């Protein structure tokens, strides 16, 4: 099934009109500028993923799927063995662009699975199969996000206050998104919520992206600094916390943008339900616990100088800048997936999703 024009542009990633490059909305330029980048080389794809021009685990997966197809088109050999070896090499480089989000490796491996399973096919036939597969990855994410939004909507009632951290809307996924998908789906159905959007330091995804998406959608949204979450909860303004996830371990621990675990701890203290929402492709059953998730360390200047006219710290000051933290499964009320809502014990019930 082809991607409709509406769905194509509801995601920050799509194929170009000629189908030979990946087009992304450069998320580093939002909210002040809407600029699109055209990516048709391995170097450009890796750089866009590393510098967060495309970000959000599902969107990275969609980008990787399209990217593998575009890279396949650039292979001129007609020898299937040479073609397969080239794609294996490029896939390994692309999958290593960011280590934490499991969707990147998942999408690359899914595309390589098509290559490996096409014995006896010509290079042209494999490319056609890869095209169908990358379209399928995008379509499936749209369907998954819709189902996640439906399940998440069942957990809240009209007028509830919802706190979110980082960005897990259409920019980071497709269609409705994950963590703010229930809000956007509810808005379509005339159900109003009030969202408190953590700014999400140091890269400000909540400020630049989430509040941007929600404001444009007509949702009642209030932007807060990360360290204001506690007083907002204490005031009784939050009835649920919805956050995304970059990787979920087999025991229910999950990695998400730095600061998520602090929100979970606050929610536990104030007795507020805390949910992570994500597609089953984000669940890594080969990862036993959160301790096994590799956490990406980013440039210290994201803390010292980014967003500032002048540096806000001396250049010799040491900085610790992990991109993610891991939230312990004991802090989770439930995991909302496209296959249903998973409650504790997570180590038992996550397995049932794949039975």
PyMOL commands that set and color helices and strands:
alter all, ss='L'
color gray80, all
select helices_A, chain A and resi 5-8+27-29+42-50+57-73+80-95+102-116+123-153+181-188+205-216+226-234+260-270+280-282+290-292+301-304+329-331+346-353
alter helices_A, ss='H'
color red, helices_A
select strands_A, chain A and resi 13-15+22-25+36-39+161-164+194-198+220-224+240-243+247-249+254-257+273-277+283-284+324-327+334-337+340-342
alter strands_A, ss='S'
color yellow, strands_A
deselect
rebuild
show_as cartoon
